[in-house]
Amino acid sequence: MSNEPTGSEEPNSGEDLIKVKDRKGNTKVMTRTDFNRKKRSKKRGAKSKSFPYTEVISIAFILTMMIIAAYVAIKIVQ
């Protein structure tokens, strides 16, 4: 017996197909490369739209430390 596809089987084109559910619950069949491409574009979009909270927190911390240092310096001078 050979491994040739019969009429009911699809030939293997080298790309594996995966099933993906969207937000509405519908199931789509797409190739792995298409799925990875969409996933990467979503990550890039989410990253560019997100607000950099860590930078804001670090800047606020530095400003607070500078105010405390200025207050301590003024108390020492008086």
N, C-alpha and C positions, 0 to 999 in steps of 0.2 A: 504494500500500500504506500502510496506517495502522499505527501502533505499538501497536495494541490487543493485549492478551495473548490467546494462544490457549488451548485447554483444557489443554495440557501445561505452560504457563508460569504462574508465580505472578505476580499483579499486584504492582507495586512500591508498597508501603504507605508509603514515605517513610523507612523505617528499614532500614539495611543489615544483613544477617545475617552473622555471622562464625562460624568454627569454632574452638573452644577445646578443647585437650587438658587433662584433669585429671591428677593425680599418678599415677593408675592406668593412664593411657594411653587412656582412653575419650574419644571425641570428642563434644562437645556443640555444638549450634547455638543461638546466642543473639543477641539484638540488640546493637548497639553501646552503646546507653544502659544496658542491663542489665549488660554487661561493665564499663563505666566505673563504674557504681554499686558493683559488687562489688569492683572494684579499689580504689576510694577507701575503702571500709569496711575492707578488709584492711590498707591503709596506716595508717589511723587506729588499728586494733587493734594492729598491730605497733609503732607508735610509742609507744602508751601502755604497752605491756608491756616495751619495751626498757629496759635499765638505762642511766642517763646517765653513761657512762664518762668523757666529756670533763669533766663537772663534778667528778667524783671526782678525776681526775688534776690538774685545776687547783687544787682545794682542798689536795691533798697537796703540790703544788709550793709553794703559799703557806705552808703550815705548815713545810715544810722550810726555806724562806728565813727565816722568823721564828726558827726554832731556830738557824740559822747566825748570824743577826744578833745574837741574844742571847748566843751563845758568844763572838763577836768583841767585843761590848761588855764582857763579863765579863773577858776577857783584857786589854783596854785599861785597865780600872779597876784591875786588880791590879798 
